[in-house]
């Protein structure tokens, strides 16, 4: 009894048309849903590390935000199969409700939130078997990031520091925030398994870097603009999904 080698799944000639894996054709459009978890790396470039009270702060920067949580979204894409190679393009849009709040010193509070995340990526992979695709991916990432800063509404209770009332030489009270879309690059890879003729499951890891983005929040209680904040952040994501191939 003879068994077919892996290469015997990929045979044909130009006159036979496209060469595909026996039993599966990866070429064509597809769409699906995905879910995952993201870990955010946050930094304040050019600022000194944060020092928590009661230690003296001096010229320290604000605390880093901790933005990690779940996301849920949808995927659309197109594949083109050439023998054992599959190339294509994929886009995804994800929803999240990831937020954090950090106290900066005794009174100042800084907040952040991620509500949306999207990518447009090229994919290129190799069929390890007719049903199992290993691929690398890379492209452009988009992140909807909100940043805010506030001083207590009862500024008269603040006896020292930045959040003192204007009458006492401070800048409070105020509550300012801004949401903006930031753009960066994304790279990663994954495995996709065709579990039926038109249905596949995938697991994917992505890293997105959004570089440094400036946030100008507005005017404080004394009428002066809050100093610009420059935020450097990146995302590491692990996702699973299911796709239907048309």
N, C-alpha and C positions, 0 to 999 in steps of 0.2 A: 504494500500500500504506500503510495507516494503522497507527501504533504506539500502544499504550495508554499513557496518562499514568500517573504514580504514583497519582493520586487514583482512577483507574478500577479499581484493585485493591480499593478499599474502597467498596462500594455496597450498598444494601439499604434496607429500611424496617422499622418495628417489626413489621409483620405477617410479615416474612420471618424473624424471630428475630434472634439476635446477629449483628452485622456483623463478619466476620473477613477477614483477608488471604487473597487467592486462593491456594489450595494449602496453607495452613498455618493451624492453629488453635492459638494460644498459650494458650488457657484450659485450666485443669486442674492436677492435681498432677504433680510431677516429682521425681526424685531422681538423684543422681550422685556422682561423686568429683572431688576437686580436689587440686592440689599447688601449692606456691608457696615463696616466700622472704620472710622477715621481717627488718626492721632495727629494733633497739630503741634508743630514746633514754633514757638513764638519768641521773638527777641526784639530788643530796642537797640538798633545799631548806634554806635558812637556814644552811648550812655553807660555810666558806671553801673555795676550790679546793684540790685535793690537790697536795702538793709532794713529789716523789720523792727518796729518799736519793741521795747523801749530803748534799744541801742541808738546812739546818735546817727543820723543819716548823712548830714553834710551834703555833698554833691552826688548823691546816689540817684539812680534812675527808678522808674516805677516797677512794680512787680509784673512778672510775665503772666499772661492769661493761660488758663488750662482749658483748651477747647478740644475735647475728645467725645465721640458719641456715635450713634447709629445714623445711617442714611438709607433712603429708599428711592428708587428711581426707575427710569425706563431707558431702553437701548434700541437704536436702529443702526443698520449697517448693510454693507454689500461685500461679498466675497467673489474672488475669481480664482478658480483652481487650475493649476498647470502641473500635471503629473502629480507628484507628491507634495508640491508647494501650493500654499494658499496665501494670496495677498488680498488686501481690501482696505476699506475705510469704515470707521465706526464713530458714532456720536452717542453720548449719554447725558441725561439731565437728572439730577438727584435733589431730593428734598431732605432737609434736616431741621432740627430745632436744638442746636448745640450752643450753650451760652455759659458764661462765667462772670463772676464779679470778684474783684480784688480790692481790698482796702489799702490805699497808698498813704502810709503814715497814720495819724490818728483820726482824720476826718474825710480826706479825699477818697472817693470811690471811683474805680474804673471798671467798665463793663465791656463785654464783647459778645457777638453772636454770629453764627454761620447758619443761614437758612437755605442756601442753594449752592450747588456745585455742578459744573458741567465740563465736558471735554469733547474735542474733535480730534481723532487719532487715526494714524495709519497702522495697519497690522500686517505682519508677515510671519508665516509659520510653516512648519514641516509636519506632515502626517506621519506620526509614529506607527499607527495602524490605520486602516481605512476609516475608523471611527474616532480616533484620538488625535487631536491637533495640539501641538505645542507652539506657542507664538510669542513674539516680542511686539511691543507697541509703543508709540510715541506721538506727541503732537502738542496741542495747545489746551490749556486748562483755564477755566473761569471760576471765580469764587466771589460770592456775595457776602461780604464781611462788614458787620456793623461794629463801630467802636464808640464808646461814650465815656463821659467824665462828669462828675457832679460833686458839689459841696452841699452840706446840710441846708435844708430850707430855713431852719432857725439859726441864722448866722450869728445872732446875738449870744448863742450858747457856746460859740467857738472862741476861745480865749487867746489862741496863739496859732501862728502858721498861715499858710496860703488861704485857707477857707474862712478867715476872719471876715467880718462884715466890712463893707466899704468904709463905713464911718470909723472903724478901728484900723484902717490901713490895709485891709485884705481885699479879696476879690469875690467873696460869696455874698448871697447864695447864687448858684446856677446849676442847671442840669442840661447838658448838651450831648448830642449824639449825631452820627452820620453813618449812613449805609452806602457802600459803593462796590461796584464790580471791579475786581482786580484780575489781571491776566498774567499767566506764567507758562512754563513748559511742564509737560508730564511725560514720564517714561514708565515702562513696566513690562509685565509679561503674564502669561497664564496658560491654562490647559482648558480645552473645550472637548467635550465628549458627546458624540452623536448617539443618543440612547434610542432613537427611532428614526424613521426615514426623514422626518421633518422637524424633529425636536432635539435640542442639545442642552447640556448642562455645562456651566463653566465656573472656574475659580480663577480669580485675577488679583494681582497685586500692583498697585500704582504708587508712584511718588511724584508729587507736584510741588514746584517751587515758584512762589509768586514774587520773589525778590523783595524790594523795599518800596512801600507805598505811603504817601503822605495823607494825613487826615487833618483838615482845618475845620474845627467844629463850630466856631462862631464866637459871639461876644459874651464876655462875663458880666457880672452885675455892675462893674465899674465902667462898662462901655468899651473896654479894651478887648481885642481879640485874644482868645486862648492860644497860647503858643502852639505852633504846628507840632503834631506828633508823627514821627516816622516809624512805621511798623514793618518788621521783617518776619515773614511766616511761610511755612511749608506744610504739606499734608502727606501722610503715609496712610494708604487705604488698602483694605482687604475686602474683596467683594465676591459674592456668589450670584449666579443668575441662571435663568432659563430662557432660551431663544426658540422662536418658531421660524423655520426657513421656508420661504414662499417658492 
